[in-house]
Amino acid sequence: MSKSVRGFKWLVGSLVGVSMLGACGAPEELETASEQVAQATGEVAVSLSVSKATLSAREDVSVMVTLTNVSSHPVQLLKFYIPDGRLKEGLFEVTRNGEPVEYIGPHIKRAAPTAQDYVTLAPGESISGLAPVSGMYDLSESGAYTVSYAAPSLDQHHAVITKAAQLDSNLVNLWIEGRGQPELEAQGTVSAQGLSYSGACTSSEQSSISSALTSARTYANNASTYLNGISASTTRYKTWFGTYSSTNVGTARSHFTNIKNALANAAIVVDCSCNDSYYAYVYPASPYKIYVCNAFWSAPTTGTDSKAGTLVHEMSHFNVVAATDDHAYGQSAAKSLAISSPTRALDNADNHEYFAENTPSLP
């Protein structure tokens, strides 16, 4: 998936197979409201609509998303990706004057999905939600925009399924007046070790974060040293990054050199204000601020899906570090991704985390 456009990733599984899953002129030419016939691919039809199609720089841009089970049996959808007024992933492909628009929203580390992460739609049942576009996509320039609900195949949910559907929607056409990008927060005073806090971190939380950062630095240093010392495929490399080649290992070396250097030298800010169930998230264009969430606090300092590993994961997302994406969550899905697509594995933050954590230990 292109870095500049984060299409929405989805997987639908039937219940009989449990899924773990420069156009500044002519705004008057656009309709005042846009709702077209949904595109049905497989089991779920997706329809996008907007209340108005011409928006000034002072107006928020949002899209109503309706998903309908058009099959004859129940289907399961991931709650993560059902709009609820907040955009928690890049749900859309957006263009301006025919050119892709960058997704500037958060990249989130989640746990591998469990049964509780799904909602079931009965045959004929629909679910709708409003999803913001402004603040999540680059709308800095005036122009003719299109928004579509994009659903390439999903790598991140490793499961046995009987049916899978790619969900593609109608296009909505908008004329949007350019508006400024969200301002980056000031990072404030940074301690001698390059770490500061925001979001009312308690003293106990600060201590936990400091310990995690120390261990994350060790992980990154060890991973970098390991990669610089191999000249052929090893079990550890193959498990997390797939087929060995000089080009691929060069990418991995570059990523971990950057991760190591950033963890050691960057002015890192950790924010404790998140109350969501995730581990953490970052805005890739806004280094080096990391927002830690509920799952972070219950994770061990080191080991699989640890606090230290989470910091490695999030550091890899920053555009100035490795610009990784989230194609797969969890060890099982990350291993499968390394087999099916080494290129995506080298672009997946969890694969970097698990390579660094190396639990269980692989030679």
N, C-alpha and C positions, 0 to 999 in steps of 0.2 A: 504494500500500500504506500502510495506517495506520502512523503513527509509533509508536503504542502496541503494536502487534502486528507483529512482523516474521515474516511467513510465509516458509516455505522456498521459494526459487526454484530451479527445475530445468528442464532441457530434455533430452529424450531424442531422439537421432537415429539412424536405422538406418544400418548401415554402407554401404549403397549410396548414401547421401547424407551425406557426411562432416560431422559436427556439430562446430562450434567452440564449441564450446560450454563471608453471615452464617450459614453452615451449620456452626457449631461443634459441633453435635450429630450423632449418628447415624453415626459412622464405621463402626459395625458393619453398616450397611446395604450397604456396599460389599463387593465380592468381595475375597478375600485375594490373588488374583492375577487379572490381567486380560489376556486375549488373545482378540481377536475376529477374525472373518473379514476379511481385507484387502479394501480396495476396489480393484478393478482398473479403471483408466481408460486405455485404449489399450494400451500395451506393457508397462508395469511395474506390478506390484501391490505395495503397501506395507502391512506389518503392524507394529503396535506392541504391545509387551507389557511388563509389569512383574512383578517377583518378589513384590511385596506392594503393597497398595493403601492402607494406612494407615501413615503415617510420622510419627514424632515430630520435634521440632525438632533433635534430635541426629543424625538420619539424613540422608544424602545422597539426593537424588531423581534417579534416572536412568531412562531408557527404552531398551529394546532395539528397534532398528529393523531390519527385514528387508525387503529389496527383491528381488523375483523377476521375471525376464523371462518374461512370460506370452505373448509373441509367438512366431511361428514363425521368426524371424530374429534375428541378434545385434543388441544395442543397446549404445550407449555412454552411460556415466554419468560425470558430473564427479566426480573424486576429492575435490574441495574439500568436497563435501556428503555424503560417505559417513562416517557416524560412526565414530570410532576411539577413543572414550574421552574425547576433548576436543570441545567444541562450538566450531566455527570460524565458524559463521554462526548466524542465528536459524532453526533447523530447524523450529520448532514454532509453532503457535498455542496459547496457554494461556489458560484462563479461570478465574476464581475466583468461585464463586456466580453464574455466568452473565455476569460482566463481564470484558472483556479484561485480561490481565496484561501489564505492560510488559517488553519485552526489555531487559536491562541489560548484555548481553555486549558483546564487542568489535565495532567496525566496522573492516574490514580493506581496505586498498588492495592489490589484486592486479594483476598484468599480465593482459592479455587471454589467454584460454586457448589453449594449443597442443595438438597431438596427445598429448603426454606427460601432459596433465592429465586424461585419460579412462581409464576402465577398461571393458573389454568383457565383457558377460554373454552367454553362449550361451543359446539357447532352453531354458527350464526352469531355468536356473541362478539361484542366490540369493546374496546377500551381506548380511551382518549386522554390526552394530556397536552399541556402547553409547554413548548420548549423555546427558551431564549436563543436568539441568534446574535444580537448585539452583545458585545463584551466577550463573546466566545469565538467570533470570527473577525477577521480584519475588514472592517467597514469604513476605513479611513478615507476612502475616495468616493466621490459621487459617481453613480453610474447605474446601469441596468444589471440587476442581479437575478440569478436563478438559484433556487434552493430545492434540493431533492434529498429524499431519505434513502441513503445508500447502504446496501447490505451485502458486502462481499462475504465469502465463506469465512466462518469463524474457526480460528485455530485454538482459541484459548480454553475450550471446554472439551476435554478428552472424555468421550463417552461412547457407549454402544447405542446407536439410534437406528430406528427403522426408516425414518423419513427426515429429510432436511430440505429447507426452502431458502432460497435467496429472496430477500424482501426488497423490492424496488418500488418507488412511489411515482406519482405524477410530479411534474415540476411546478413550482409556483414562481411567478415572475414579479419582480419588485423593482421599483425605482427608489433608491435610497440616497439621501444626501449624506456626504461624508461627515464623519464625526471623529473626534480625537480618540486615540487608544486609551485604555485604562491606565492611570498613573501607577508607577511602581512605588511600593512602600519604601520609605527610608529604612535602611538596615540598622541604624543606631550605632551604639558603641560596641565594639568587638573586643573580646578578651584577648589575652596574650596568646591563647591557643587557637585563635581564629574562630571562636564560637561565641555567639550571643543568643539571646532568647527574646521571644515576644509572645503575646497571647497569654499573659499571666501564668507562665510556668512556675510551679511550686519549687521549693528548694529540693524536694525529693525528686521531682521530675527532671530538674536540671542535672542532678547527680546521675540519674539514669541515662540521660542523653549524653552526658560527658563520657560515661563509661562506654556507651554504644559507639561513640565517635572514635574512641581509642581503638576499640576492636575492629571497627570498619576500616581504619587506617591499616591495621595489621592484615586484614583480609585483602585489601587492595594491593598492598606491598607484596604479599606472598603470591597473589595471582599474577602480578606483573613479572615478578622474578621467575615464576614457573613458566609463563609463556615465552619469556626471553631465553629460556633454557631448553626448549624443545625444538627439534628439527624434523619430526615425523609425528604421525598420529599417535596419541596416547588415549587410554581409556577415559580419562577425565575430559580431555579436549573433545573427543568424539561424542561423549555422552551429552554434553551441553551445547556444542557448536557444530556437530555433525562432521561431514566430510572434510578432511584436512587438505588444505592447499596453501601455497605460499601467500596467495592473496588473502585468503580467509584468516589465516593466523596473523597476518600483518594487520588486518582490521582489528582483531581481538587485542593484539599488543598495543595498538594505538589507543583503543578505548581504555584499557586498564592503565596505561601510562597517564592519560588525562584524568581518569578517576582518582588514581593515586595522588597526583599532583594537586588536584582540587581539594581532596580531603585533607591534605597536609598544609596547603597554603591559602586556600580561599577564605574569605570572610563569610562564614556559614552562619545563617540565622535559622533557628528551629522555633517554630510557632506551635503552641500547645492549645490553640483555641478550637480545634476541630473536634466535634462530638459525633461524627459519622462512624460507621462500622469499619471503614477502611483501615489499612495500615498507615498510609500517608499519601500525600500528593504534592506535586510541584507544578508551577507554570514554567515550561521549558525555556521561554524567552526571558525569564526573570531569575537569573542565578544570584545568590545561591541560597534561596529561602526554601526551606522544607517544612511542610505542614504535617505534623504527626497526629494520628487519630486513634480511636479506641483500641483497635487491634494491636497497635504498636505497644501499648502499655502492658498488655498481657503476654507479649512475645518474650522469649528468653533473650538474654543479651547476645549470645552467640548460638550457632546451630541453624537448623533449617527454619526459614522464615523468621529470622531473628531481628532484633532491633538493629544490630550492626549490619546485617544483610540488607535490611530495608533502606538504610542510609546509602549503601552502595547502589541499590536499585534506583533510588531517587536521584542520586548524583549522576547516574548514567543518562537520565532524561534531559538534562540541560543541553541546550543547543551548542553551547561552547565546550561541552565535555564530550559526549558521544551521541547525543540526539537520538537516543533509543525510543522505541514505541512500546506499546503493550499489545502483543499479538497472542500471548498465552499466559495463563495464570496457573501456578501450582507446578510441582515437580513433574508429575505424570505428563501434563500437557507440554511442558517445556522439553522434556525428553522426546516426545513425539514430534515436536516442531523441529528439533535438531535433525531428526531422521528425514522428515518430509521436505524441509526447506532450510538448509544451513544459512542461506542469506537472511531469512527472517529470524532465525535463532540469533544471529549476530546483530540483529536490530531489536531484539526483545530484552527488556529490562530484567525480567525474572531469570532468563538464562544467564545473564551476567551475575545476578545475585547468587544463584545456585552454584555457578562455577567458583565464585569467591568463597562461599560458605564451605563447599566441598564436604557436605555431610549427606550420606556416609562418605568417608574418605576414599577417593579414587586415585590411583597412581597416574 
